[in-house]
Amino acid sequence: MSSRPRAAWPLVAVFTAGYLAAYLLPTIVGRLSVYLGLGTARAGLVGSALLLSSATAGFVLAGRVERLGPRRPARAGLVLAVVGYGCAALAGSVPLVVAGAVLGGFGSGTATAVAASGIAAQRDPHRTSSLGLLSVSATAGALYLTIPHLGGGHRLPFASIALVALLVWPATARLGGAAPAGPAAPATGRLPHRRSGLVLAGGMLVWSMAQNALWGVSGRIGVGQAGLSEVTVGAVFAAALGAGLLGVMGAGVLGARLGRAVPIGLGTVVIAGSIVLSSSAGGLGSFATGEILWNTVYPVVLSYLIGLAASLDARGRWAVLAGSASSVGVACGPVLGSVLSEQAGYPVMGLILGVVTLLVAAPVTAVALHTGGRPLVPGSVRRRGGAPAALLAVTTGAVPGAVPRLGAPEQAVTEISPPALRRRPARNAFRPAGPGAGQSNAYASTSDR
């Protein structure tokens, strides 16, 4: 991406088109199981194939969006999404539906990779990622309120995703073109924060797998275990996604005041409890409470995780790689949820997923702390052997804007060592300055004559 951040709304639109398939996964899996005669596990495999294809696109494009320019891959991804999901909506046989879903998933992953790279180049990646999650939550919530009343079998969810991708197409005109050729910034380079990035990517893979294992079977928990109708379950999902909108808005207002470690760590603990409550629900009250609480906190934590990945590399490579690892976890989620629910039942599945979620919270929170998850307060940035920089700025009347304001994210500091002198100059190698210095040889060394 270019060094000058562009407007955020085209990235938000492309992010919405790319992320929508994952948000609609419960209704996709449920309708494939009911209307195409697939079993629970086979329908989950179709959803996993879609999301694995999306993750593959992210891994392929990691580090290449800058060279290709965001406009071309974004348009290619949207075309693939329209064609793939459109074919899946029109097809009546299982092989054609699977092929269309895989092709559309690759398009979704391409659009998400472009959006992730652009978000990393923004001045405030967390704010832009929050706007993206806000947009996709609102879109998915509207579809969850609409789709159950329209019928349409498996066709309607796929057609909805294709339609959103088509509507987002005009926004790609505001994205940048290919990077100009020349001796500008190198196209390749060593990834910064490798250890932290790998831990974060692995943690997001497991974290997303646990979340989507429940999300992929939530519809069946509501219908089969809680005894609700599809319309009621759709209303609960819409209310949950509406609560998610409020959560994302709150995260946008909160920003970096508490850093990233506190929202990620505390939010993951709340998510683990919500998973256990929702999976053991026996009626509308417990099911709605678990789903709404879970969906309120889930996008908040996800927005901080996306912002954390974007902060590791301004070129967006860690944002794409961590997002693709998360997509792999999302892809494995439906299969894991289907297998666990069939073998052990929904309550035991929820306990297992809750424990896994708690275990992965520790390393991810540690990455947030290590890479600047603390807020910048007086005393958090110190000169060597001196007073805190923020405190000095307050007490010495520093120029406004020269020092980060209180509450801003902590900035990384790079140490620069001056090059060593080849040889220490001799004492008699110097002459006094002045108009007569060139005429006097009293201070000149023998070697200078």
N, C-alpha and C positions, 0 to 999 in steps of 0.2 A: 504494500500500500504506500501511497505517497506520504511524505513527511507532513504534509498539511492535511489535518483531519477534515473530512467532508461532512456534509449534513448527515444526521443520524437516521432520518426517517426512511431513506431507501434501504439501509441496512436492516432496520426493524421490519420492513415489509418482506424482504428476502428471508430473514430469520423466521418470520411467521410461516411462510410457505414451506420452508425446510423442516421446521419442527412440528408441524401440524399432524403428520402421520403418527408420530409417537404419542401425541395427546389423544388421538382417536383410536388407539390400539384396542382398548376394551371392547368397543362396539364393533370394530373390524373382526376381532377374533370371535366374539359372540355370534355375529351374523354369519360368518363362514361356517361355524359349527352347526347352526340351526338350519340355514337355508341351502347350504351345499352338502349337507349330510356328513360333514367331517366330524370326527371325534374331537374330544377336548385337546388331546395331545397333538393331533395333526393340525388343528386350527392354530394352536400355539406355534407349531413349526412354521406355518406360513407367515405369521407375524414376525417370527425370528428371522426368517429369510429376508423379509423386507428390511428390517433394521440392520442386519448384517451387511446387506448391500449398501445401505446408507453409510455405515461405518467404513466400508471399503473405499467409498468415494472420498471420505475425509482423509484417510491415510494416503491415498494416491495424490491428493492435492496439497498436502501439508508442505509448506515452503514454496509452492509453485504459483500461488495466487498472485503474489507480488510481481512475478515475471510475466504472467499471462495477462495481468490486469483483471479487475473484478468483474467487468461488464460481460466479457465473453463467457467465462465459466458460469456466471449467474444465469445468463440466458440459456446456455446449454442445459444447465440443471433444470430450469423451469420447463424447457421443451421436453426433456426426458420425463419429468413428473407428469405433465399433461398427457403425453402419449402413453406412458406406462399405466398410470392410474385410470386413464380413460379406457384403455383396452381391458383392464381388469374389471371395470364397471360394465362393459358391454359383453364380455365373455360369459359363457354359461358352463364351460367345462373347467375342471379343477386345474389341469396343466396350464391353460391359457391365463387363468386368474393368477396362478403363482408366477408365471413369467411376467405378466404385467405388473404385479406387485414388486418383484425384484427390480425391474427396470425403473419403475417409479421411485423405489427406495434409493437407487443410485442417484437419481435426479434430486431427491430431497437432501441426500448427503452432500451433493455438490453445492446446492444453495446454502446449506448450513455452514460449510467450510468457507465460502466467500463471506458470509455474514460474520463468522467468528474472526476472520482475518481483519475485516474492517472495524469490528468492535475493539480489537486490540490496539488499533491505531488512533482511537478516539482519545480526547483529553481525559475523559472520565469513563473508562470501560464499564464500571459497575452500573452507572446510570443508564448507559445504552443497553446493556444486557437486561436490566430491569424493564426498560421500555419494550424490548423484544418479548420477554416473558409475559408482560402485561398484554401485549397484542395477541400473542398466540393463545393465552388463557381466555381472553374475551371471545376470540373466534371459535375456539373449541366449546366454550360454554354455550354460545348461541347455537352451535350445531347439535349439542346434546339436548337442547330444548326443542329442536326442530325435527331431527331425524326420527325419533320414536313415533311421531305423529304422521309421518309420510310413508312409512313402509319401505318398499323398494328392495327388500332382501339385502344381499351383500353389495348391491350396485351403488346405493346412495352414499355410503361413507367414502368409497373410492372416487365417485363423481364429485363429491364435495371438495376433496383434496385437490383434484385436477382443476376445478373451477377457481379455487383460491390461487393456485399457481398461475393460472391464466390472468387473473385480475392483478397480480403483482407484476406482471411483465412490464407495464409502462414505467415502473419505478427504476428499472435497470438502466434507463437512459440517463439517470443522475449519477450512476456509478462511473468511476474512472476507466479509461482505456488501458491498453498495454503500456508497460513502462518503457520510456524511450531508451534506445540503445546508446551506450556511451560509457565513459569511465566513472559512472556515479557510484552508488552503493553497490557492493558486491551482491550477486544473486544468492550466493551460498555463504555459509559461515557456521562457526561452532555454536551450538545451542547453549544459551546461558542457563545457569541454575539447573544443570542436568539432573543432579540427585533429587532435588526438590521437585522438578518436573516429572520425573519417573514415579516418585512416590505419589504425587498428586494424581497422575494419570491412572496408576494402579488402584488408588483409593476410589477415584470416581468410577472406575469400571465395576468394582464390587458394590459400591454405594448405589449406583444406578441399577445394577442387577437385582439387588434386594428390593428397591422401590418398584421396579417394573414387574417383578415376580408377583407382587400383590396387585398392582394396577392391571395386569393382564387378566386376572381372575376375579377382579372386584365385581364385575357384572354378574358372574355366576354365583358369587357369595350372596349378593343381594337377592337374586331370583331364587337360587336353590336352597340356601341356608336360612336367610332372613325372611323368605316367603313373600317378596315384593314383586310387583309387576314390572315389565320393562319400562313403562312410562314413569313409574315412581322412581326406579333406579336412575333413569335419565334425568329426572328432576333433582335427585340427590347429587348426581355428578355435576349438573349445572350450578347448583348452589355451592358445591365444593369448589368448583373453578371460580365462581364469583368471589368466594372467600379468599381464594388464591390471588385474585386481583387486588384485594385489599392488602394482603400480605406483601405483594410486590410493591405496591404504592408505599407502604410503610417502610420497606427496605430502601426504596429510593429516597425517601425523606431522611431516614437515619443515616444513609451513606456510610462514611468511614469514621463516624464519631466513636464507635466502639471497636474499630479495627475490623478484621475479618475473622479472627480466631473465635471470638465470643459468639457471633451469630452462627458460625458453622458448627462449633462444638455443642452449644446449648440447643440449637435447632435440631441437630441430629438426634439428641436424646429425646426430644419431644416427638420426633418422627418415629422413633423406635416404639414408644408407647402407643402411638396412634395405630401403627401396624398391628400390634397385638390386639387392640380394642376392635378394630375393624374386622379382622379375620375371625374373631370369636363372636361376632354379632349374631343375635338371634331374633332381632326385630328391627323396626324402622329407627327407633331411638338410638340404639347403640351403633347401628350401621351408619346412620347419618352423622352422628357425633364423630366417629372415627374417621370417616372419609373427609368431612369438612375440616377437622383439626389437622389432619395429615396434609390435605391440599392447601391449607393456609400456610403451613410452614415449609413444605417441600419447595415451592418456587423461590422462597426467600433464600434458603440455603443454596439452591442451585444458582441463583444470581450471584451470590458471593463466590461460589466455586468458579463460575465462568469468569468473573472479574479477577479472581486470584490467578487463574491460568493465563489470562490476558496480560497481567502485570509482570509475568515472568519473561516475556519477550514482546517488545513493541512491534515486531514484524508479524506477530500472530501465529507463529509456528506451534508454540505450546498450547495456545487456545484451540487450534485445529486438532492437534494430537490428543490432548486431553478430552476434547469433545468427541473425537472418534472413539477413544477408549470408552467413554461413557456410552456411546452408541452400541458398542459391543456388549456392554453390560445390559443395556436396554434390550438388545436383541436376545440375549440369553434369558432374560427375565421371564417371558411367557412360558418357555419350556420348563424352566425351573419351578415356576409357580404351578404349572399343570401337573408335573411329576410329583411334587411334594403334596399337593392337595389330593391327588388320586391315591397316593401311597399312605399318607398319614392323616389326611383330613385338614380342613382349613384352620382350625385353632392351633394345631401343632405346627403347621406351616408358618403361621404368624409368629409363634415363639422363636422358631429358627431364624426367620428373617429379622426379627427384632434384635436378637443377639448379634447376628452378623453386622447389622447396622451400627450397633454400639461399638463393636470391635474396630470397625474401620474409621470411627470418628477420631480416635487418638492420633494416628499418623497424619491424617488430613489436617487436623487442627494444629499439629506440630509444624507442618509446612507453612500454614498461615502465620504462625508466630515467627518462624525463622525468616520469612521473606517480607516482613514488614506488616504483620497483622496488627501491631499495636498502634494506637493513635499517637500523634506527635504532641506531646505535652512538655512543659518545662522540665528539663532533666532527662528527656529521652534521647536527645542528641547533644553530645558533649564534645568540646574541643579537648585535645589531649592535655591533661593537667589543668584544664581551665573550667570556666563556668558553662552551664548549659547554653547552647546557641539561641534557643528560643527565649530564654530569660535575658540574655544579652541584648536581643533585639528589642525587648520591651524597655529595658532600663537605659539603653544608650541612644534611643531615638534613631534607630536605623531607618534607611530609606524605605517607604512602603513598597512591598512587592519583592524586596531583596531577600527576605527570609520567609519561609513557609509560615502560614498562619497557624495558630493553635488549633488542633483537631485535624489537621491535614495528614494524609498518610505519610509514614516515614520514608524518606528518600534514601536510596542506596548511595554509598560513598565509595569511590574508587581511588585507591592510593596510587600516586604517580611518583616514581623514583627518578631523580635527575641522572643523566648519564655521567659515568665516572670520567674524570680527566685522565688523559693518556699519561701525562708526566707532570709532576709538580715543577713549576717554573723556578729557575734559579733566582736568588735574591738580587744578583747584579744584572738581571735581564731587564730591569725597569729604568727609565730615564725620567727626570722631572719634566712636567709640562711647562710650556712657556715659549715665548718667541726666541729666546736664546738657547733653547734646549738642543737645537740641531747643530749649533756652532761649538758647544762645549763638549769636550770629551772626558771631562773629569769623572762623570758618573757612568760612562759607557764601559761595557765589559770588553775584554780583549777579543772575545769571539764576535762582537758586533763590528769590529773595525774592518 
